[in-house]
Amino acid sequence: MRSILVVILLLIAGQGFSQKLEYDVLFHGIGDNREYFSGVANSQTILGERTSFMVGTTLEEKHKFRIGLSHLFEFGSEIDDQQPKLTAYYHYSDAQAEFYFGAFPRMGLIDFPLALITDTFLYYRPNIEGLYGKYNWDWGHQSGFVDWTSLQTETKRETFMAGFSGEMRHQMIFFQNYITLFHYAGTALRPEGENIHDNLGAAFFLGSDLDQVLPMHNAYFKLGLLHSKYRERHVMDGYLNSTSLLAEFYGEVKQFALRSGLHFGDGHNMMNGDRFYDVDSYWRTDVIWRFISSKHVEGRFNLSFHLIEGNDLDQSQQLSLIYRFGN
């Protein structure tokens, strides 16, 4: 921690003599209450706030460097129960491409279906630690990332996740692709029975904008397939393959929005995905209220209903308050 603070202070001092000092501050209030009685997913309440700050500079309008800290404080705990996360990265961007290297914020950069990457990553793993790249065309974009999630020690297993996503569009019609790979290796000691796990997930959608059809904003409908592969080496002869149908509708009216998604087919075994997609049939509907929408502050409340196998109905509520400022 002392070394991090020394680096930040040196950077601030150095910038005073050379480039213009830039800073970014983020406050993220989190309220997530999950009333799950079906036993499919964990019932829990996540209540707290994450505060992060970064300082740095931009060179030639394309090269940006940032360094700072991000800390999650869960209400009712001790302040040091969650260790601060280092944020330090290089970012290049131009009209067509951008590239990140280091430990950089996940929020606003990575947006995958919950079946592939669950939303608690945003709470407990706010940074991607690795690299990210994106390339834009007139008709779409493609991006990819590598996130090193655990370094191998005698007691900790080595893990990393990689992902690719993109969209191709022609007028109202669009095609989306999402692919994730998760490698769950062993510890340095490799005791007997500690096997490597491999997990691959992919989702492909074909959809259409509905703004010209419905009296709603940013409305769309998309239909696609979700496929996953899972194996535990030396235990399974091959991969466990699962395929299901995915459909999603979304639309906004003033401060309110409705999102409804259906998963039907094989249950999946996605190690970093939402547990509700482990079952064969799952229907989720979110009623969203954006109660604050300004330049620096965003406030959103979600009321979510989860219908599992057509029988069990779970529900959850999510409150998000985001305050950003900087230069």
PyMOL commands that set and color helices and strands:
alter all, ss='L'
color gray80, all
select helices_A, chain A and resi 2-15+121-124+275-278
alter helices_A, ss='H'
color red, helices_A
select strands_A, chain A and resi 22-35+44-59+63-74+85-93+97-105+127-137+140-150+159-170+173-184+197-209+217-232+240-253+256-265+281-293+297-308+312-326
alter strands_A, ss='S'
color yellow, strands_A
deselect
rebuild
show_as cartoon
